């Protein structure tokens, strides 16, 4: 499964010169598309991620329509999320030990089969216990983002500049999926038939995960497990701090979703809430693109402080605005500030663990993000109920503040962990 492809030209040869910002931008991302096999795994990974992004809303829309209860739909959906959080790191460890094709492919198909049973059982008005059991298919669903980032780390481990761009590109891909996927899933469930959203999601995910995992030319090799790799990845110094940081970042996303809709409704502009959320997500997408094109090299850990600081400072104005259009502009800028923290955290997760644990390490960090989104949604909803919509923005601002303080307090430890990791096994890949 090893690849004979050599990393592209070093960063200086890609970004140097007096070209325009646009040419520098296209040169930075153009490197990725020139790698043999990269376009194929980028496309198939995107299909799988788009399908995965559709599933949450599609399941809720399907269950709430068929059973007439959003509470039941949310409870069944949360079972799958909790199962994913508990099983995710172990699945990542299995992938590291045995390879993507041998583990992610069969588990991906098992999850598709289980959620297919959920679809049929919902249609046939099956008992609730069967719906809960079938939705546990989410628990064994491999996280496509970690699979494709592991491929980039394998291919670009000798070129930190291009690896930075690749991680930024992957963040853009995920942002676009989670902007468009839920909208399509909800629309299909509402306009076609209740199971339509989940049906399309499963087809996209199945095609994508099969297409990705059968591409063995770019699949990371299976590393021999040495004595300093034998422990669980969560023991790697600094990794749990990254997981908590991304949990707080996820709490910002989750709470902003709820509070923004409530804010728009409180200002008699309920239909504008979706637009405002789109501005926030769009800002994050633009921020990822711009950040990925910057000629950033050297230590990664120090960027965590700057990223969380920008995230906190640029989010604070949401506490002061009192008009939906002004809020949308603030949300656009604040969304762009979140991108550096997300990208830096995923890159650090790749660097802090040995190559033989890269999937497990990234899964732990990304699981923190998923749990943070869930917790943020709950906290944001509670704040809207107990406070007013404007003051409920204290939840995402508070999460950003805690993330910044955590980066200040733990930044030195993460920097030492990064230096130690580089001395032990160098860059990922």
SEMI-233486 format. One record per residue (C-alpha): residue number from 1; x negated, y, z. Coordinates in nm, 4 decimals, padded with zeros to 6 digits, always signed. Example, Ala and Ser with C-alpha at 12.3 -4.5 7.8 and 13.67 -1.06 7.14 Angstrom:
2
num: 1	east: -01.2300	north: -00.4500	up: +00.7800;
num: 2	east: -01.3670	north: -00.1060	up: +00.7140;
This chain:
429
num: 1	east: +00.0000	north: +00.0000	up: +00.0000;
num: 2	east: -00.2958	north: +00.2331	up: -00.0028;
num: 3	east: -00.3199	north: +00.5050	up: -00.2646;
num: 4	east: -00.6257	north: +00.5831	up: -00.4706;
num: 5	east: -00.5111	north: +00.9386	up: -00.5334;
num: 6	east: -00.7515	north: +01.2058	up: -00.4086;
num: 7	east: -00.6313	north: +01.5222	up: -00.2305;
num: 8	east: -00.5939	north: +01.8321	up: -00.4468;
num: 9	east: -00.8397	north: +02.1164	up: -00.4612;
num: 10	east: -00.9232	north: +02.2783	up: -00.1297;
num: 11	east: -00.7159	north: +02.5725	up: -00.0129;
num: 12	east: -00.9658	north: +02.8338	up: -00.1260;
num: 13	east: -00.9409	north: +02.7212	up: -00.4847;
num: 14	east: -00.5635	north: +02.7367	up: -00.4773;
num: 15	east: -00.4984	north: +03.0658	up: -00.3043;
num: 16	east: -00.8039	north: +03.2722	up: -00.3805;
num: 17	east: -00.8190	north: +03.5427	up: -00.6400;
num: 18	east: -00.6324	north: +03.8636	up: -00.7054;
num: 19	east: -00.3151	north: +03.7130	up: -00.8463;
num: 20	east: +00.0290	north: +03.8469	up: -00.7639;
num: 21	east: +00.2196	north: +03.7256	up: -00.4558;
num: 22	east: +00.4491	north: +03.5324	up: -00.6896;
num: 23	east: +00.1576	north: +03.3495	up: -00.8525;
num: 24	east: +00.0146	north: +03.2645	up: -00.5101;
num: 25	east: +00.3574	north: +03.1380	up: -00.4063;
num: 26	east: +00.3989	north: +02.9169	up: -00.7120;
num: 27	east: +00.0395	north: +02.7928	up: -00.6874;
num: 28	east: +00.0860	north: +02.6892	up: -00.3239;
num: 29	east: +00.3971	north: +02.4816	up: -00.3963;
num: 30	east: +00.2853	north: +02.3725	up: -00.7433;
num: 31	east: +00.0140	north: +02.1562	up: -00.5860;
num: 32	east: +00.2816	north: +01.9310	up: -00.4370;
num: 33	east: +00.4506	north: +01.8605	up: -00.7698;
num: 34	east: +00.1234	north: +01.7617	up: -00.9364;
num: 35	east: +00.0636	north: +01.4702	up: -00.7003;
num: 36	east: +00.1320	north: +01.1349	up: -00.8735;
num: 37	east: +00.4596	north: +00.9902	up: -00.7476;
num: 38	east: +00.5494	north: +01.2939	up: -00.5359;
num: 39	east: +00.8436	north: +01.4078	up: -00.7465;
num: 40	east: +01.0042	north: +01.0653	up: -00.7241;
num: 41	east: +00.9848	north: +01.0344	up: -00.3469;
num: 42	east: +01.0890	north: +01.4003	up: -00.3028;
num: 43	east: +01.4018	north: +01.3430	up: -00.5122;
num: 44	east: +01.5047	north: +01.0164	up: -00.3481;
num: 45	east: +01.4350	north: +01.1545	up: -00.0018;
num: 46	east: +01.6538	north: +01.4543	up: -00.0811;
num: 47	east: +01.9428	north: +01.2301	up: -00.1850;
num: 48	east: +01.9125	north: +01.0315	up: +00.1381;
num: 49	east: +01.8920	north: +01.3448	up: +00.3520;
num: 50	east: +02.1860	north: +01.5058	up: +00.1755;
num: 51	east: +02.3943	north: +01.1970	up: +00.2450;
num: 52	east: +02.2852	north: +01.1933	up: +00.6095;
num: 53	east: +02.3725	north: +01.5634	up: +00.6431;
num: 54	east: +02.7260	north: +01.4914	up: +00.5191;
num: 55	east: +02.7931	north: +01.2099	up: +00.7635;
num: 56	east: +02.8601	north: +01.3938	up: +01.0900;
num: 57	east: +03.1294	north: +01.6256	up: +00.9559;
num: 58	east: +03.2706	north: +01.3539	up: +00.7297;
num: 59	east: +03.3155	north: +01.1126	up: +01.0217;
num: 60	east: +03.4809	north: +01.3776	up: +01.2386;
num: 61	east: +03.7103	north: +01.4899	up: +00.9555;
num: 62	east: +03.8044	north: +01.1311	up: +00.8746;
num: 63	east: +03.8764	north: +01.0270	up: +01.2331;
num: 64	east: +04.0581	north: +01.3460	up: +01.3311;
num: 65	east: +04.2852	north: +01.3197	up: +01.0258;
num: 66	east: +04.3632	north: +00.9502	up: +01.0664;
num: 67	east: +04.3917	north: +00.9502	up: +01.4469;
num: 68	east: +04.5129	north: +01.3077	up: +01.5024;
num: 69	east: +04.2576	north: +01.3842	up: +01.7758;
num: 70	east: +03.9440	north: +01.5955	up: +01.7530;
num: 71	east: +03.8531	north: +01.4800	up: +02.1039;
num: 72	east: +03.8470	north: +01.1156	up: +02.0000;
num: 73	east: +03.6597	north: +01.1995	up: +01.6798;
num: 74	east: +03.3967	north: +01.3954	up: +01.8720;
num: 75	east: +03.3555	north: +01.1234	up: +02.1331;
num: 76	east: +03.3061	north: +00.8480	up: +01.8739;
num: 77	east: +03.0637	north: +01.0678	up: +01.6798;
num: 78	east: +02.8606	north: +01.1433	up: +01.9924;
num: 79	east: +02.8148	north: +00.7703	up: +02.0554;
num: 80	east: +02.6243	north: +00.7440	up: +01.7293;
num: 81	east: +02.4092	north: +01.0461	up: +01.8144;
num: 82	east: +02.3172	north: +00.9103	up: +02.1577;
num: 83	east: +02.2373	north: +00.5718	up: +02.0034;
num: 84	east: +02.0102	north: +00.7401	up: +01.7486;
num: 85	east: +01.8289	north: +00.9288	up: +02.0234;
num: 86	east: +01.7711	north: +00.6124	up: +02.2266;
num: 87	east: +01.6688	north: +00.3851	up: +01.9394;
num: 88	east: +01.4862	north: +00.6363	up: +01.7192;
num: 89	east: +01.1380	north: +00.6195	up: +01.8764;
num: 90	east: +01.1394	north: +00.2392	up: +01.8773;
num: 91	east: +01.2381	north: +00.2353	up: +01.5106;
num: 92	east: +00.9567	north: +00.4782	up: +01.4353;
num: 93	east: +00.7165	north: +00.2477	up: +01.6177;
num: 94	east: +00.8332	north: -00.0500	up: +01.4104;
num: 95	east: +00.7803	north: +00.1470	up: +01.0897;
num: 96	east: +00.4267	north: +00.2357	up: +01.1991;
num: 97	east: +00.3519	north: -00.1296	up: +01.2754;
num: 98	east: +00.5105	north: -00.2910	up: +00.9692;
num: 99	east: +00.5567	north: -00.0227	up: +00.7024;
num: 100	east: +00.8445	north: +00.1788	up: +00.5596;
num: 101	east: +00.9606	north: -00.0771	up: +00.3056;
num: 102	east: +00.9730	north: -00.3650	up: +00.5543;
num: 103	east: +01.1560	north: -00.1745	up: +00.8293;
num: 104	east: +01.3277	north: +00.1397	up: +00.6989;
num: 105	east: +01.4800	north: -00.0340	up: +00.3963;
num: 106	east: +01.6643	north: -00.3140	up: +00.5810;
num: 107	east: +01.7634	north: -00.0896	up: +00.8721;
num: 108	east: +01.8905	north: +00.1752	up: +00.6336;
num: 109	east: +02.1094	north: -00.0817	up: +00.4598;
num: 110	east: +02.2324	north: -00.2161	up: +00.7945;
num: 111	east: +02.3368	north: +00.1335	up: +00.9001;
num: 112	east: +02.5156	north: +00.1874	up: +00.5678;
num: 113	east: +02.6975	north: -00.1429	up: +00.6147;
num: 114	east: +02.8028	north: -00.0582	up: +00.9702;
num: 115	east: +02.9323	north: +00.2851	up: +00.8721;
num: 116	east: +03.1088	north: +00.1224	up: +00.5772;
num: 117	east: +03.2914	north: -00.0937	up: +00.8315;
num: 118	east: +03.3797	north: +00.2265	up: +01.0219;
num: 119	east: +03.5307	north: +00.3686	up: +00.7033;
num: 120	east: +03.7423	north: +00.0582	up: +00.6344;
num: 121	east: +03.8404	north: +00.0161	up: +01.0000;
num: 122	east: +03.9581	north: +00.3771	up: +01.0153;
num: 123	east: +04.1603	north: +00.3301	up: +00.6982;
num: 124	east: +04.3218	north: +00.0145	up: +00.8403;
num: 125	east: +04.3988	north: +00.1756	up: +01.1789;
num: 126	east: +04.1709	north: -00.0667	up: +01.3669;
num: 127	east: +04.1310	north: -00.0450	up: +01.7477;
num: 128	east: +03.9090	north: +00.2257	up: +01.8933;
num: 129	east: +03.6507	north: -00.0192	up: +02.0291;
num: 130	east: +03.5770	north: -00.1370	up: +01.6747;
num: 131	east: +03.5313	north: +00.2227	up: +01.5579;
num: 132	east: +03.2861	north: +00.2891	up: +01.8398;
num: 133	east: +03.0934	north: -00.0289	up: +01.7666;
num: 134	east: +03.0758	north: +00.0429	up: +01.3932;
num: 135	east: +02.9576	north: +00.3996	up: +01.4505;
num: 136	east: +02.6561	north: +00.2599	up: +01.6334;
num: 137	east: +02.5233	north: +00.2063	up: +01.2822;
num: 138	east: +02.3852	north: +00.5579	up: +01.3261;
num: 139	east: +02.1565	north: +00.4236	up: +01.5961;
num: 140	east: +01.9468	north: +00.2181	up: +01.3537;
num: 141	east: +01.9477	north: +00.4733	up: +01.0719;
num: 142	east: +01.5848	north: +00.5704	up: +00.9948;
num: 143	east: +01.5150	north: +00.9439	up: +00.9953;
num: 144	east: +01.4277	north: +01.0260	up: +00.6358;
num: 145	east: +01.2447	north: +01.3439	up: +00.7357;
num: 146	east: +00.9829	north: +01.1482	up: +00.9280;
num: 147	east: +00.9400	north: +00.8965	up: +00.6458;
num: 148	east: +00.8660	north: +01.1589	up: +00.3832;
num: 149	east: +00.6477	north: +01.3708	up: +00.6127;
num: 150	east: +00.4435	north: +01.0616	up: +00.6897;
num: 151	east: +00.3870	north: +01.0213	up: +00.3157;
num: 152	east: +00.2652	north: +01.3792	up: +00.2883;
num: 153	east: +00.0334	north: +01.3276	up: +00.5859;
num: 154	east: -00.1106	north: +01.0191	up: +00.4148;
num: 155	east: -00.1579	north: +01.1933	up: +00.0797;
num: 156	east: -00.2741	north: +01.5343	up: +00.2064;
num: 157	east: -00.4524	north: +01.4484	up: +00.5305;
num: 158	east: -00.7780	north: +01.5864	up: +00.3893;
num: 159	east: -00.6206	north: +01.9176	up: +00.2854;
num: 160	east: -00.4615	north: +02.0972	up: +00.5837;
num: 161	east: -00.3563	north: +02.3942	up: +00.3690;
num: 162	east: -00.1498	north: +02.1815	up: +00.1305;
num: 163	east: -00.0162	north: +01.9744	up: +00.4208;
num: 164	east: +00.1104	north: +02.2984	up: +00.5771;
num: 165	east: +00.2885	north: +02.3821	up: +00.2509;
num: 166	east: +00.4332	north: +02.0300	up: +00.2255;
num: 167	east: +00.5783	north: +02.0468	up: +00.5762;
num: 168	east: +00.7274	north: +02.3862	up: +00.4960;
num: 169	east: +00.8792	north: +02.2456	up: +00.1779;
num: 170	east: +01.0335	north: +01.9600	up: +00.3750;
num: 171	east: +01.1861	north: +02.2098	up: +00.6163;
num: 172	east: +01.3398	north: +02.3918	up: +00.3196;
num: 173	east: +01.4791	north: +02.0625	up: +00.1899;
num: 174	east: +01.6380	north: +01.9850	up: +00.5264;
num: 175	east: +01.7797	north: +02.3360	up: +00.5649;
num: 176	east: +01.9453	north: +02.3199	up: +00.2237;
num: 177	east: +02.0929	north: +01.9768	up: +00.3014;
num: 178	east: +02.2401	north: +02.0940	up: +00.6289;
num: 179	east: +02.3763	north: +02.4085	up: +00.4644;
num: 180	east: +02.5489	north: +02.2273	up: +00.1763;
num: 181	east: +02.6053	north: +01.8711	up: +00.3015;
num: 182	east: +02.8611	north: +01.9377	up: +00.5771;
num: 183	east: +03.0536	north: +02.1738	up: +00.3489;
num: 184	east: +03.0796	north: +01.9075	up: +00.0778;
num: 185	east: +03.1696	north: +01.6336	up: +00.3254;
num: 186	east: +03.4436	north: +01.8431	up: +00.4822;
num: 187	east: +03.5799	north: +01.9505	up: +00.1445;
num: 188	east: +03.5981	north: +01.5928	up: +00.0139;
num: 189	east: +03.7719	north: +01.4699	up: +00.3290;
num: 190	east: +04.0230	north: +01.7533	up: +00.3125;
num: 191	east: +04.0905	north: +01.7819	up: -00.0609;
num: 192	east: +04.0550	north: +01.4215	up: -00.1845;
num: 193	east: +04.1291	north: +01.1689	up: +00.0931;
num: 194	east: +04.0041	north: +01.1433	up: +00.4545;
num: 195	east: +03.7398	north: +00.8767	up: +00.3834;
num: 196	east: +03.6043	north: +01.0430	up: +00.0677;
num: 197	east: +03.3351	north: +01.2453	up: +00.2425;
num: 198	east: +03.1881	north: +00.9480	up: +00.4265;
num: 199	east: +03.2110	north: +00.7289	up: +00.1148;
num: 200	east: +03.0056	north: +00.9746	up: -00.0951;
num: 201	east: +02.7632	north: +01.0245	up: +00.1943;
num: 202	east: +02.6989	north: +00.6506	up: +00.2242;
num: 203	east: +02.6405	north: +00.6126	up: -00.1492;
num: 204	east: +02.3937	north: +00.9031	up: -00.1561;
num: 205	east: +02.2092	north: +00.7780	up: +00.1507;
num: 206	east: +02.1903	north: +00.4191	up: +00.0224;
num: 207	east: +02.0608	north: +00.5229	up: -00.3199;
num: 208	east: +01.8128	north: +00.7619	up: -00.1619;
num: 209	east: +01.6714	north: +00.5328	up: +00.1062;
num: 210	east: +01.6352	north: +00.2410	up: -00.1363;
num: 211	east: +01.4729	north: +00.4656	up: -00.3956;
num: 212	east: +01.2327	north: +00.6081	up: -00.1380;
num: 213	east: +01.1246	north: +00.2897	up: +00.0362;
num: 214	east: +01.0566	north: +00.0868	up: -00.2799;
num: 215	east: +00.7941	north: +00.3426	up: -00.3871;
num: 216	east: +00.4926	north: +00.1663	up: -00.2415;
num: 217	east: +00.2265	north: +00.3692	up: -00.4267;
num: 218	east: +00.2779	north: +00.6653	up: -00.1911;
num: 219	east: +00.3729	north: +00.4665	up: +00.1195;
num: 220	east: +00.1356	north: +00.5199	up: +00.4133;
num: 221	east: -00.0830	north: +00.2165	up: +00.4882;
num: 222	east: -00.0299	north: +00.0046	up: +00.7972;
num: 223	east: -00.3038	north: +00.0908	up: +01.0468;
num: 224	east: -00.4632	north: -00.1606	up: +01.2773;
num: 225	east: -00.3650	north: -00.0927	up: +01.6363;
num: 226	east: -00.6764	north: -00.0067	up: +01.8365;
num: 227	east: -00.6953	north: +00.0087	up: +02.2123;
num: 228	east: -00.6297	north: +00.3858	up: +02.2311;
num: 229	east: -00.3246	north: +00.3429	up: +02.0044;
num: 230	east: -00.1612	north: +00.0653	up: +02.2026;
num: 231	east: +00.0479	north: +00.2849	up: +02.4343;
num: 232	east: +00.3739	north: +00.4564	up: +02.3516;
num: 233	east: +00.3431	north: +00.7745	up: +02.1446;
num: 234	east: +00.5265	north: +00.9853	up: +02.4040;
num: 235	east: +00.2182	north: +00.9504	up: +02.6258;
num: 236	east: +00.0128	north: +01.1543	up: +02.3768;
num: 237	east: -00.0834	north: +01.4814	up: +02.5529;
num: 238	east: +00.1376	north: +01.7685	up: +02.4440;
num: 239	east: +00.3929	north: +01.5608	up: +02.2511;
num: 240	east: +00.6726	north: +01.5828	up: +02.5099;
num: 241	east: +00.6212	north: +01.9592	up: +02.5282;
num: 242	east: +00.6805	north: +01.9732	up: +02.1532;
num: 243	east: +00.9933	north: +01.7602	up: +02.1930;
num: 244	east: +01.1286	north: +01.9991	up: +02.4560;
num: 245	east: +01.0397	north: +02.2989	up: +02.2387;
num: 246	east: +01.2349	north: +02.1532	up: +01.9487;
num: 247	east: +01.5208	north: +02.0613	up: +02.1829;
num: 248	east: +01.5413	north: +02.4293	up: +02.2773;
num: 249	east: +01.5217	north: +02.5265	up: +01.9107;
num: 250	east: +01.8019	north: +02.2813	up: +01.8382;
num: 251	east: +02.0027	north: +02.4387	up: +02.1211;
num: 252	east: +01.9746	north: +02.7699	up: +01.9368;
num: 253	east: +02.1208	north: +02.6152	up: +01.6212;
num: 254	east: +02.3944	north: +02.4273	up: +01.8064;
num: 255	east: +02.5069	north: +02.7214	up: +02.0188;
num: 256	east: +02.4869	north: +02.9709	up: +01.7312;
num: 257	east: +02.7295	north: +02.7559	up: +01.5312;
num: 258	east: +02.9954	north: +02.7739	up: +01.8023;
num: 259	east: +02.9379	north: +03.1273	up: +01.9274;
num: 260	east: +02.9183	north: +03.2819	up: +01.5794;
num: 261	east: +03.2576	north: +03.1415	up: +01.4854;
num: 262	east: +03.4045	north: +03.2690	up: +01.8116;
num: 263	east: +03.2411	north: +03.6106	up: +01.7583;
num: 264	east: +03.3913	north: +03.6408	up: +01.4111;
num: 265	east: +03.7351	north: +03.5390	up: +01.5381;
num: 266	east: +03.7151	north: +03.7909	up: +01.8237;
num: 267	east: +03.6495	north: +04.0638	up: +01.5636;
num: 268	east: +03.9487	north: +03.9575	up: +01.3499;
num: 269	east: +03.7196	north: +03.8174	up: +01.0814;
num: 270	east: +03.7550	north: +03.4439	up: +01.1341;
num: 271	east: +03.6933	north: +03.3640	up: +00.7674;
num: 272	east: +03.3629	north: +03.5543	up: +00.7866;
num: 273	east: +03.2201	north: +03.3161	up: +01.0474;
num: 274	east: +03.1063	north: +03.0660	up: +00.7863;
num: 275	east: +02.9350	north: +03.3428	up: +00.5894;
num: 276	east: +02.7486	north: +03.4585	up: +00.8994;
num: 277	east: +02.6342	north: +03.1036	up: +00.9726;
num: 278	east: +02.5205	north: +03.0732	up: +00.6138;
num: 279	east: +02.3125	north: +03.3899	up: +00.6593;
num: 280	east: +02.1472	north: +03.2394	up: +00.9678;
num: 281	east: +02.0690	north: +02.9116	up: +00.7916;
num: 282	east: +01.9650	north: +03.0983	up: +00.4772;
num: 283	east: +01.7227	north: +03.3084	up: +00.6789;
num: 284	east: +01.5628	north: +02.9932	up: +00.8144;
num: 285	east: +01.5368	north: +02.8516	up: +00.4618;
num: 286	east: +01.3732	north: +03.1689	up: +00.3271;
num: 287	east: +01.1423	north: +03.1835	up: +00.6272;
num: 288	east: +01.0308	north: +02.8259	up: +00.5610;
num: 289	east: +00.9490	north: +02.9034	up: +00.1983;
num: 290	east: +00.7530	north: +03.2174	up: +00.2827;
num: 291	east: +00.5702	north: +03.0581	up: +00.5754;
num: 292	east: +00.4700	north: +02.7616	up: +00.3613;
num: 293	east: +00.3127	north: +02.9870	up: +00.0986;
num: 294	east: +00.0938	north: +03.1718	up: +00.3497;
num: 295	east: -00.2769	north: +03.0745	up: +00.3433;
num: 296	east: -00.2802	north: +02.9384	up: +00.6982;
num: 297	east: -00.5593	north: +02.7069	up: +00.8087;
num: 298	east: -00.7357	north: +02.6144	up: +01.1323;
num: 299	east: -00.5882	north: +02.5208	up: +01.4689;
num: 300	east: -00.2134	north: +02.4671	up: +01.4764;
num: 301	east: -00.1342	north: +02.4906	up: +01.8480;
num: 302	east: -00.1981	north: +02.8650	up: +01.8738;
num: 303	east: +00.0797	north: +02.9284	up: +01.6220;
num: 304	east: +00.3354	north: +02.7844	up: +01.8644;
num: 305	east: +00.3134	north: +03.0909	up: +02.0904;
num: 306	east: +00.3575	north: +03.3339	up: +01.8026;
num: 307	east: +00.6426	north: +03.1325	up: +01.6534;
num: 308	east: +00.8427	north: +03.1098	up: +01.9755;
num: 309	east: +00.7725	north: +03.4784	up: +02.0511;
num: 310	east: +00.9125	north: +03.5812	up: +01.7121;
num: 311	east: +01.2077	north: +03.3495	up: +01.7618;
num: 312	east: +01.2949	north: +03.5152	up: +02.0942;
num: 313	east: +01.2318	north: +03.8789	up: +02.0005;
num: 314	east: +01.4186	north: +03.8694	up: +01.6691;
num: 315	east: +01.7144	north: +03.6850	up: +01.8197;
num: 316	east: +01.7679	north: +03.9368	up: +02.1016;
num: 317	east: +01.9555	north: +04.1960	up: +01.8870;
num: 318	east: +02.2535	north: +03.9585	up: +01.8584;
num: 319	east: +02.3367	north: +04.0665	up: +02.2156;
num: 320	east: +02.3740	north: +04.4272	up: +02.1043;
num: 321	east: +02.5645	north: +04.4143	up: +01.7762;
num: 322	east: +02.9396	north: +04.4663	up: +01.7710;
num: 323	east: +03.0234	north: +04.4348	up: +01.4026;
num: 324	east: +03.0323	north: +04.1234	up: +01.1877;
num: 325	east: +02.8355	north: +04.2677	up: +00.8947;
num: 326	east: +02.5633	north: +04.3994	up: +01.1235;
num: 327	east: +02.5569	north: +04.0633	up: +01.2947;
num: 328	east: +02.5126	north: +03.8852	up: +00.9594;
num: 329	east: +02.2020	north: +04.0934	up: +00.8822;
num: 330	east: +02.0590	north: +04.0293	up: +01.2287;
num: 331	east: +02.1312	north: +03.6570	up: +01.1864;
num: 332	east: +01.9456	north: +03.6546	up: +00.8532;
num: 333	east: +01.6306	north: +03.7993	up: +01.0122;
num: 334	east: +01.6585	north: +03.5836	up: +01.3247;
num: 335	east: +01.6981	north: +03.2687	up: +01.1154;
num: 336	east: +01.3733	north: +03.3443	up: +00.9347;
num: 337	east: +01.1883	north: +03.3611	up: +01.2661;
num: 338	east: +01.2867	north: +03.0055	up: +01.3598;
num: 339	east: +01.1070	north: +02.8463	up: +01.0635;
num: 340	east: +00.7487	north: +02.8850	up: +01.1977;
num: 341	east: +00.8363	north: +02.7079	up: +01.5234;
num: 342	east: +01.0008	north: +02.4149	up: +01.3444;
num: 343	east: +00.7173	north: +02.3716	up: +01.0955;
num: 344	east: +00.4412	north: +02.4174	up: +01.3522;
num: 345	east: +00.5988	north: +02.1620	up: +01.5854;
num: 346	east: +00.6311	north: +01.8941	up: +01.3172;
num: 347	east: +00.2721	north: +01.9515	up: +01.2036;
num: 348	east: +00.1453	north: +01.9293	up: +01.5608;
num: 349	east: +00.3403	north: +01.6076	up: +01.6120;
num: 350	east: +00.1494	north: +01.4594	up: +01.3181;
num: 351	east: -00.1826	north: +01.5766	up: +01.4566;
num: 352	east: -00.1455	north: +01.4860	up: +01.8256;
num: 353	east: -00.0824	north: +01.1160	up: +01.7679;
num: 354	east: -00.3143	north: +00.8663	up: +01.5943;
num: 355	east: -00.2336	north: +00.7746	up: +01.2324;
num: 356	east: -00.0972	north: +00.4395	up: +01.3504;
num: 357	east: +00.1799	north: +00.6171	up: +01.5468;
num: 358	east: +00.2755	north: +00.9042	up: +01.3184;
num: 359	east: +00.6346	north: +00.7912	up: +01.2548;
num: 360	east: +00.6963	north: +00.7229	up: +01.6237;
num: 361	east: +00.5495	north: +01.0589	up: +01.7248;
num: 362	east: +00.7513	north: +01.2591	up: +01.4742;
num: 363	east: +01.0679	north: +01.0672	up: +01.5598;
num: 364	east: +01.0294	north: +01.1601	up: +01.9274;
num: 365	east: +00.9946	north: +01.5282	up: +01.8395;
num: 366	east: +01.2825	north: +01.5270	up: +01.5899;
num: 367	east: +01.5020	north: +01.3405	up: +01.8383;
num: 368	east: +01.4479	north: +01.6344	up: +02.0721;
num: 369	east: +01.5849	north: +01.8619	up: +01.7997;
num: 370	east: +01.8965	north: +01.6464	up: +01.7534;
num: 371	east: +01.9688	north: +01.6306	up: +02.1250;
num: 372	east: +01.9145	north: +02.0056	up: +02.1500;
num: 373	east: +02.1746	north: +02.0719	up: +01.8817;
num: 374	east: +02.4270	north: +01.8607	up: +02.0719;
num: 375	east: +02.3486	north: +02.0249	up: +02.4069;
num: 376	east: +02.3557	north: +02.3703	up: +02.2498;
num: 377	east: +02.6987	north: +02.3090	up: +02.1009;
num: 378	east: +02.8314	north: +02.2082	up: +02.4420;
num: 379	east: +02.6681	north: +02.5027	up: +02.6209;
num: 380	east: +02.7810	north: +02.7500	up: +02.3545;
num: 381	east: +03.1386	north: +02.6256	up: +02.3693;
num: 382	east: +03.1409	north: +02.6441	up: +02.7483;
num: 383	east: +03.0009	north: +02.9986	up: +02.7395;
num: 384	east: +03.2698	north: +03.1108	up: +02.4965;
num: 385	east: +03.5354	north: +02.9735	up: +02.7318;
num: 386	east: +03.3947	north: +03.1276	up: +03.0504;
num: 387	east: +03.2482	north: +03.4499	up: +02.9068;
num: 388	east: +03.3470	north: +03.6503	up: +02.6005;
num: 389	east: +03.2077	north: +03.5722	up: +02.2554;
num: 390	east: +02.9482	north: +03.8499	up: +02.2612;
num: 391	east: +02.8028	north: +03.7518	up: +02.5984;
num: 392	east: +02.8010	north: +03.3863	up: +02.4933;
num: 393	east: +02.5003	north: +03.4760	up: +02.2752;
num: 394	east: +02.3076	north: +03.4584	up: +02.6019;
num: 395	east: +02.2910	north: +03.0825	up: +02.5422;
num: 396	east: +02.0804	north: +03.0879	up: +02.2210;
num: 397	east: +01.8780	north: +03.3845	up: +02.3490;
num: 398	east: +01.8139	north: +03.2033	up: +02.6758;
num: 399	east: +01.7006	north: +02.8911	up: +02.4902;
num: 400	east: +01.4593	north: +03.1023	up: +02.2832;
num: 401	east: +01.3227	north: +03.2658	up: +02.5985;
num: 402	east: +01.2597	north: +02.9314	up: +02.7680;
num: 403	east: +01.0861	north: +02.8029	up: +02.4533;
num: 404	east: +00.8576	north: +03.1081	up: +02.4531;
num: 405	east: +00.7745	north: +03.0731	up: +02.8231;
num: 406	east: +00.7066	north: +02.7029	up: +02.7744;
num: 407	east: +00.4687	north: +02.7823	up: +02.4875;
num: 408	east: +00.2890	north: +03.0399	up: +02.7024;
num: 409	east: +00.2542	north: +02.8069	up: +03.0004;
num: 410	east: +00.1753	north: +02.4888	up: +02.8077;
num: 411	east: -00.0045	north: +02.6374	up: +02.5086;
num: 412	east: -00.3489	north: +02.5791	up: +02.6550;
num: 413	east: -00.2728	north: +02.2142	up: +02.7229;
num: 414	east: -00.1468	north: +02.1648	up: +02.3673;
num: 415	east: -00.4589	north: +02.3340	up: +02.2263;
num: 416	east: -00.6819	north: +02.1006	up: +02.4280;
num: 417	east: -00.4757	north: +01.8034	up: +02.3137;
num: 418	east: -00.5155	north: +01.9129	up: +01.9511;
num: 419	east: -00.8934	north: +01.9425	up: +01.9842;
num: 420	east: -00.9083	north: +01.6021	up: +02.1527;
num: 421	east: -00.6975	north: +01.4439	up: +01.8790;
num: 422	east: -00.9147	north: +01.5916	up: +01.6038;
num: 423	east: -01.2277	north: +01.4583	up: +01.7726;
num: 424	east: -01.0757	north: +01.1097	up: +01.8010;
num: 425	east: -00.9117	north: +01.0529	up: +01.4655;
num: 426	east: -00.9284	north: +01.3779	up: +01.2671;
num: 427	east: -00.6458	north: +01.5074	up: +01.0512;
num: 428	east: -00.3476	north: +01.2816	up: +00.9753;
num: 429	east: -00.3543	north: +01.0643	up: +00.6699;
